[in-house]
Amino acid sequence: MFLLAAPVLADSTLPPAPLANVQLKDPAKEAQAQALMATLRCVVCQGQSIADSDAEMAGDMRSLVRTRIAGGQSPAQIRDWLIARYGDYISYDPPFSALTAPLWITPLVLLAFGAWLARASFKRRDRR
């Protein structure tokens, strides 16, 4: 019975972070914040950006991004800080490194393999 109630107890009863759901007054800074939030992965949902997620952690991260942008930090500085804290996984655009090389190379290998299969298939048809 308690296992069925576990998802209900997952969210806290704390109020949301100060700027989690409130836009910045400066439209240019809010646009920077929105652009950055769309490129950051929610560490709870993992399939949504922090801009789209309703998770409490995503709200805290939205508040952090807006607070730091309002404080004068650039989106690149904020992204670098978040990557240093949470790792490359938090970014939807991870940098090329030994760890992320399979993410970048696998699609190219599969595309080349598909082209090779298609070429072989067309050659067989031409011979008949």
C-alpha positions in Angstrom: 0.0 0.0 0.0 2.8 2.4 0.9 4.5 1.7 -2.5 1.5 3.0 -4.3 1.5 6.2 -2.3 5.2 6.9 -2.9 4.8 9.1 -6.0 2.4 11.3 -4.1 5.0 11.9 -1.4 7.8 12.6 -3.9 7.2 16.3 -4.2 7.8 18.5 -1.2 5.4 21.0 0.3 7.9 23.8 0.1 6.9 26.8 -2.0 8.6 27.1 -5.5 11.9 28.9 -5.8 11.6 32.7 -6.1 12.1 33.0 -9.9 11.0 29.5 -10.9 7.8 30.6 -12.5 8.2 34.4 -12.7 9.8 36.1 -15.7 12.6 38.7 -15.3 11.5 42.3 -15.8 14.1 42.9 -18.5 12.8 41.2 -21.7 16.4 40.9 -23.1 17.6 39.1 -20.0 14.5 36.9 -19.9 15.1 35.9 -23.5 18.6 34.9 -22.6 17.3 32.9 -19.7 14.6 31.2 -21.8 17.2 30.3 -24.5 19.6 28.8 -21.9 16.8 26.9 -20.1 15.7 25.3 -23.3 19.2 23.7 -23.7 19.5 22.3 -20.2 18.2 18.9 -19.3 16.1 18.4 -16.2 18.0 16.0 -13.9 14.8 14.5 -12.6 12.8 14.1 -15.8 15.8 13.6 -18.1 13.6 13.8 -21.1 12.6 17.4 -20.8 14.4 20.7 -20.6 14.2 22.7 -17.4 12.0 25.1 -19.2 9.4 22.4 -19.9 9.6 20.3 -16.7 7.2 20.7 -13.8 9.7 18.9 -11.4 10.6 20.9 -8.3 14.3 20.6 -9.2 13.7 22.1 -12.6 12.0 25.0 -10.9 15.0 25.5 -8.7 17.3 25.4 -11.7 15.1 27.9 -13.6 15.3 30.2 -10.6 19.1 29.8 -10.5 19.4 30.6 -14.2 17.2 33.7 -13.9 19.0 34.9 -10.7 22.4 34.5 -12.2 21.4 36.3 -15.5 19.8 39.1 -13.5 23.1 39.3 -11.6 25.1 39.9 -14.8 26.5 36.4 -15.6 26.5 35.3 -19.2 24.6 32.2 -20.3 28.0 30.6 -21.2 29.2 31.1 -17.6 26.0 29.7 -16.1 26.2 26.7 -18.5 29.8 26.0 -17.6 28.9 26.2 -13.9 26.0 23.8 -14.3 28.2 21.3 -16.3 30.9 21.5 -13.7 28.3 20.7 -11.0 26.1 18.1 -12.8 28.3 16.9 -15.7 27.9 17.0 -19.5 24.6 15.1 -19.3 22.8 18.3 -18.2 23.4 19.8 -21.6 21.4 18.8 -24.7 24.5 19.7 -26.7 27.4 17.9 -25.0 30.9 18.8 -26.1 33.0 16.3 -28.0 35.2 14.3 -25.6 36.3 10.7 -25.1 33.1 10.1 -23.0 30.7 11.6 -25.5 32.5 10.4 -28.7 30.0 7.5 -29.1 27.1 10.0 -29.1 28.6 11.8 -32.0 30.2 9.0 -34.0 27.4 6.3 -33.8 24.9 8.2 -36.0 27.6 8.7 -38.7 28.6 5.0 -38.6 24.9 3.9 -38.8 24.4 6.3 -41.7 27.4 4.9 -43.6 26.3 1.3 -42.9 22.8 2.1 -44.2 24.3 3.7 -47.4 26.5 0.6 -47.8 23.5 -1.7 -47.5 21.5 0.4 -49.9 24.3 0.4 -52.5 24.7 -3.4 -52.2 21.0 -3.9 -52.6 20.9 -1.7 -55.8 23.9 -3.5 -57.2 22.1 -6.9 -56.8 19.1 -5.5 -58.6 21.2 -4.2 -61.5 22.8 -7.6 -62.1 19.4 -9.3 -62.6 
